[in-house]
């Protein structure tokens, strides 16, 4: 058994597919590439693939992480070349490394996600945007109501913020940079942070048109941020 | 090219239905080809993407350097509302090109209840709905699939219909359109239609005039120009081993209805079930050889990455070399974790060893279709299976560890009595008892699904008056009262949907105005119970002064001219009438692939023959 850790992308072409769809697209690519993936035992064997963090429908990413287990040895550059040929538009491989056998699962170690959120202004000027963001950043507690098919739930947003939100202007759009903690007990989506900014802090943007892009996933502590492939 | 606002895609359900870029989808520069084709099935993406015929046509068309084929399906109601409010025209998934910009738009017509979606899609595309309103600058609207064997109710909206198998005629179509375009569209739209009418298997409804009798029945359907043939006969591929197959199908991102490799074992079925339209339309039986199948399977696994192969056909268990093919597929793909499945099983050819080899092992239930509750009625429909067959199959399955069985039936078949209906309940209890006998325990799960029988054109029951909706509902209640065991689940079809389907299945051209007005009043996705608007349809019939019972529930005389008599499947009306007589007389007709020829007319008329690997050895 060998575990290959890949840094891959989710591009504009496949922005609107779900995490499950993304995972099965990669699984099919691995089969097409004829890589010797390992499968679980039992009546319904599934390929041993694991991801660091699910990405929502409508969100792109420049750095997702995935581990594949192989039954046998695959020479990395050959294996990656075959996989790249078999991947659909929108999934690129940035890097690939074999990991030591006992390395902990991606899910267990990745604790920080960083996002760019590009969103058009509705009215007003950048000064008002800066003001909304500043008030959010200074607030101790921000409560967002999460609505799911199962019901409503209040979530305190600030506990998941890994730093101040940044805001810059680009033509008629605002670029927000949002760093979010992923904790064993939960996290928050960048779209929910944006919704709270609009609802509570009067951020004057058209949130339905936001293009959300994940810029990184990290293993972070108080001093450093390391990519899961750099451990 | 259309641009899609993220705000819209973020709001709609399953936005990946509308954004393309799937593996194996083909993007070409439209300026480099002679003919552009938009291929559609007028239903939602997950249904449309599951159709094998369109996958084959997509590959054949895109193999040609002079042609591009792209896909378009019916947007779900949420996306339709967004498209209408933002003036987004219907577009194809490959290059987001407006459908109105294509030379040809092809619709696969698999069921009558999708007609309203055709109108809705044309409207969303900004294409005039009526063929008569479209000139040579509008796309040619083409229909294919089983409904074209009586496409008359939709004839006003289509420029032409393809009868029969599409592999060869689709290329004829493209070549005629390419030549017409190159010849500066000589004689305009009518010039093109007359050229098309000369392709065997191509039906151009506007080149035929329909006359009616005083009693409302059809007097005659005759060509109004010399280019149109008096009778259009279906196209049929002689040998499936030598035609192109969908070896590079588009692999969707989202889960579709049939999200697996479809390996078509053979076409046609000559069991001769008398209710079955497919059994007539797809004659004769033509098997692919095991060698062809293994080769196709390897190409498909390589090109798709799917890990399941479904062995499809009208009756896969009848494939002559099934155990050998299953074994060789299992051996071939053992290392790659590719599983093999059969979509349906016949009770009389069920083999427990085979079922255990297949992916069915992982699944909880087995499905069988006795179709009718009594032996008498099964003889009427020529189903041929016996209670002993059911006992053997289900008993073997229970013995091998299965505990749940699904049984499919129909109600409203010709000569049916209440006793026959109650026979369905008796069979359900018989299966429960059998479980107890075999295993010594209780607790088998039996699911009974009962459809309302819809008589279809080109079948021995094409003359038969469908049961009234109220009669279906009475029989459903009768049966329900008998199925009180909590181990039995009873599912039934909506009688009113089946009534409408019955009217359109055997309708004529006068139903075009009903279709148009029902669509205008909001009918769409009629096959989806949550969107079916029965009252809208009944109001549309009333407004047109047309009685749907005339088409659905009226028994025809054998001498009546049918609206589809000028459209031939190869099977003769004499054969169908003979079979209807045999049905009423409860006389069985044997399968011509194993027994003597039943002289249905197909092999004689179409110069084709049965290709059966089992008979060649």
HADDOCK unambig.tbl for C-alpha pairs under 7 A between the chains (distance, minus, plus):
assign (segid A and resid 13 and name CA) (segid B and resid 21 and name CA) 6.33 0.50 0.50
assign (segid A and resid 16 and name CA) (segid B and resid 15 and name CA) 5.77 0.50 0.50
assign (segid A and resid 16 and name CA) (segid B and resid 16 and name CA) 5.26 0.50 0.50
assign (segid A and resid 17 and name CA) (segid B and resid 16 and name CA) 5.40 0.50 0.50
assign (segid A and resid 17 and name CA) (segid B and resid 253 and name CA) 6.82 0.50 0.50
assign (segid A and resid 21 and name CA) (segid B and resid 253 and name CA) 5.30 0.50 0.50
assign (segid A and resid 21 and name CA) (segid B and resid 254 and name CA) 5.65 0.50 0.50
assign (segid A and resid 25 and name CA) (segid B and resid 253 and name CA) 6.35 0.50 0.50
assign (segid A and resid 28 and name CA) (segid B and resid 304 and name CA) 6.91 0.50 0.50
assign (segid A and resid 28 and name CA) (segid B and resid 305 and name CA) 4.19 0.50 0.50
assign (segid A and resid 28 and name CA) (segid B and resid 306 and name CA) 6.06 0.50 0.50
assign (segid A and resid 29 and name CA) (segid B and resid 305 and name CA) 6.14 0.50 0.50
assign (segid A and resid 31 and name CA) (segid B and resid 305 and name CA) 4.91 0.50 0.50
assign (segid A and resid 32 and name CA) (segid B and resid 302 and name CA) 5.18 0.50 0.50
assign (segid A and resid 32 and name CA) (segid B and resid 303 and name CA) 6.36 0.50 0.50
assign (segid A and resid 32 and name CA) (segid B and resid 304 and name CA) 6.61 0.50 0.50
assign (segid A and resid 32 and name CA) (segid B and resid 305 and name CA) 4.79 0.50 0.50
assign (segid A and resid 43 and name CA) (segid B and resid 362 and name CA) 6.11 0.50 0.50
assign (segid A and resid 58 and name CA) (segid B and resid 10 and name CA) 6.48 0.50 0.50
assign (segid A and resid 88 and name CA) (segid B and resid 22 and name CA) 6.77 0.50 0.50
assign (segid A and resid 88 and name CA) (segid B and resid 23 and name CA) 5.37 0.50 0.50
assign (segid A and resid 89 and name CA) (segid B and resid 21 and name CA) 6.62 0.50 0.50
assign (segid A and resid 208 and name CA) (segid B and resid 7 and name CA) 4.77 0.50 0.50
assign (segid A and resid 209 and name CA) (segid B and resid 6 and name CA) 5.43 0.50 0.50
assign (segid A and resid 209 and name CA) (segid B and resid 7 and name CA) 4.56 0.50 0.50
